[in-house]
Amino acid sequence: MVSAANASASNAQALENPESQTGARIDIAQVSHQFAQLPVLSDVSLQVQPGEFVALLGPSGCGKSTLLRLVAGLEPPRSGHITQDGQPITRPDPSRIVVFQDPTLFPWRTVRDNVALGLQARKVPKAQHARVDEALALVGLSEFADSYPHQLSGGMAQRAALARALVNEPQLLILDEPLGKLDSLTRLTMQAELLKLWQRAGFSVLLVTHDVEEALFLANRVVVFSDRPARTVAELAVDLPYPRHRTQPRFVELRQQALRHLGLGDAT
């Protein structure tokens, strides 16, 4: 495994307002997993520090999304351990929220009711539902609170999905290609919006993406995986301040490094 030097120091510098961080610490220790006889993860070890933004890159189908499912507590690993703040992850928990590529909004519910779904499921008193309006304001959807999903653009629907996650005040936001179905211009806009949300709220983030530039634009640290069964082949500390620009020489250098680790050196 190729580790980035002084990664911890770079990560700490990149985070805004470190004293206000409320994110979870995630420890993934020697995790291997398989489906039937098909190995998908091989001896993966990884840490996410409180308030850190970590992006996972790797070939399609290598096991990145499977790792997210294990961290979310949707199933246990075949071997190894995953903990949150020192406690074993054995099941889903509201402190860890997953946002998928498909917003999965209920078409018969308004935007406000979709965002409130988690609070309703947990039987949170209505007096606390002001958090719904706060979350909608954070993602810029206050004016569309009473609209229905079919009245939203793709980017707005994904913002609603993010608001549904944020209303639960997660310590860890787990993002599985959340911008993958958006057009290129909307995707760039949503990357900037996601970055602002993370900087305001201070949660930890674990992102799966196939977009190298997206990973480098958003994350403090980028972890590159091999083909299936996934193993860690490189960790790149993104030692650039925010806001980042894709034309910065260091950004271009990191992009070339990531592509080489992915076996795409000729694509630079």
N, C-alpha and C positions, 0 to 999 in steps of 0.2 A: 504494500500500500504506500502511495506517495502522500505524505502529509505536508500541509503548508506550514512554513515556519512562523512562529509567533502568532498562531491563529487566534488564541484567546485575547491577546492584546488588540488585534485588529478588530475582532468582534466587539469588544467593549467600546472602542473608539467610535464604531459605526452606529451604535445605538443612541437614540435621542433620549434625554432625560432618564439615565439609568436608575436614578434613585426612585423613580415612580414605577418601575417595572413590576408587573404582577404575573408574569408568565410562568409556566411550568418548566421544571427541569425534567428532561426525558433521558433515560439511560437505556440503550439497546445493547445488550451484552451477548455476543457469540450466538446470535439467533440464526437458526436454520429452519427451513420450512419446505414442505412438499405437499402436493395434491396427488393422492393415490401413490403411484410410483414415479411421479414427475417432480424432481427437485426444482424449487423456484428461488430459494434464498440459501446462501452458503456462508455460514460463520460471519454474519454481519454484526459489527460493533460500531456504535455511533452515539454521540451525546448531543443533545440540544440544550443550550444554557437558557436560564430564565430570560425571556424577552428577545431571544435570538431568532433570526429568520434564516432557516436552512432550506436550500433547494436540492432536490434529488434529480439527477440527469442519468439517462441510460437508454439503451436500445428498447424499442417497443416490445412489450411482453417479457421483459427481463425479470420482473418481480417487484418493481417499485410500488405499484398500487397494492400489492399483497402486503408489503411492509406497512403501508398506511393503515390497512385493515387491522393488522396486529397491534399497532400503536393505539388505534381507536378502541381496542378491546372487543372487536367483533368476532374474533376467534383467537385461541391461544397458539403460540408458536410450538412447533414440534420439539424444538430444543432451544436452550438459551433462555434469557430473562429480559423482560421489559418493565421498567419502573417509572413512575411519575413522582417526583419529589421523594424518592426513596421507598415508595409503596408499590407493590406489584400491581400491574394492570391485568385484571382478570375479567373485566366486563366493560361495556360502554358506560360513560359517565358524562353528565352535562358539562363538566369542566373541559372536556375534549369534544370539539364539534367538527364534523366533516362537511366540507362543501365540495360537491361533485361537479363534473363538467356540465351535466344537465341540471338546471335550477330546480327541477321537480316541484314546481309550485302547483297547488291544487286549483284547477280552473274555476271551481265554483266558489272560491273564497276570495275576498278582496285582498289587496296587497297587505293592508293592515292585519287582516285575519290570518294570512299566511305567515307573517312575521311573528304573530302572537302564538303560533301553534305550539312551540316548545313550552312556553309559560303555561298555556292551558293544559298541556299534557302532564306537566308537573304540578298542576293545581296551585300555581302561584296566585295569591290573592289579587283581585282586580285592582286594588289600590296601588299595586306595584306595576301595573301595565303601562304607566307613563314611560317606562323603558322602551316600549314599542315605538312611540313617537320620537324618542331620542335616537333610536337606532335608524329610523327612517330619515331623520334629519342628517345623521352622519353620512348616509350614502346618497343624499340628495333626492329623496323620493317623497318628501312631505306632501307635495302637491298631487301625488298619485296614490295616496293612502287608500282612497276609496275606489280606485280602478281595479280591473280584473286582469289576470295574467295575459289574456289575448290582446289587451290594449297596450302592452308594453313592448318595447324593442328588446332585442336579445341582450344588449348591455344593461338595460333597466331591469330585466328579469334576473340577471346575475347579481345586480345590486340588491334586489329584494332577497335573494338567497343569502347574500352576505349579511344583510340586516337581520334575517332570521337567526343566523349564527351569532351575531354580535349581541342580540338581545339577551342571550343566555350568559353573557359576560364570561366567555371561555378563557381558560388559562392557556389552552393550546388550540390553535386553529389549524386543522388538517385540510389541505387543499389538493384535490386530485384533478389536475388539469382543468381548473375552474374557468379558464378563459379560452379553452381549446376550440370551441365552436363559434367564436366571435370573429367578425371580419377584422382585417388588420388594423384599421383606424380605431375601431371600438376597442380592440384589444390593447392598443397602446394607451388609450385613455383610461381603461380599467386598471392597467398596471400602475399608473400614477395614483389612481384612487385607492387601490389596495395598499399601496405604500403609505399613503396618508393615514388610512385607518389603523394600520399596524403601529405607526409612530404615535398616534394619539392614545391608543388603548393599552399598549405595552404587553400584549399577550405574546407567547411564543408561536412560531409558525413553522410547519413542515409542509413543503410544497413539492409536488411531483409535476414536472413539465418536460416537454420534448424540445422546448425553445431555449437554446443556449443563451441568447441575448436577454430573454425574459428572466432567466435564473440570475444572470449577472447584474441586471438592472435592479432586482428586488432584494437579493439575499446578502446576508453577511458572509455566508459560507456556502459553497457549492460542492456537493458530494457526487462523484461520478461512479456509476456502477457498470459492471461487465455484462456480457450476455448472460442469459439464464443458464444455470442458477446464479442469481446476482450476488456478486461480492464487491466490496469497495476497492476501487483501483486508484482513486485520487481524491484529495480534499483540497479545494482552492479557497483560500481566504480572500474575499473581495475587499481589498484594502483601499477602497475609494469612498470619499464622503458623499453624502446625499445633498442635493440631487445629482444623479449621475447622467453622463452623456455618452451615448454609444460611439461617438467619434473620438473620445479621449484615448490617447496612446495606451494607457494602462488597461483600459477596457478592451481595446482591440487585442492587446497581448494576452489577457485572460481568456478572451474568446478563442484565440488560436490554441492556447493550452488545453482548454476544455475539448475542442474539436479533435485535437491529437489524441487525448485520452479516450475519446469515443471511436477512434480509428478512422477519423475523417480529416486527417491532416491535409489532404489535397483540396479540401473544400475551403480552405482559408484564402 
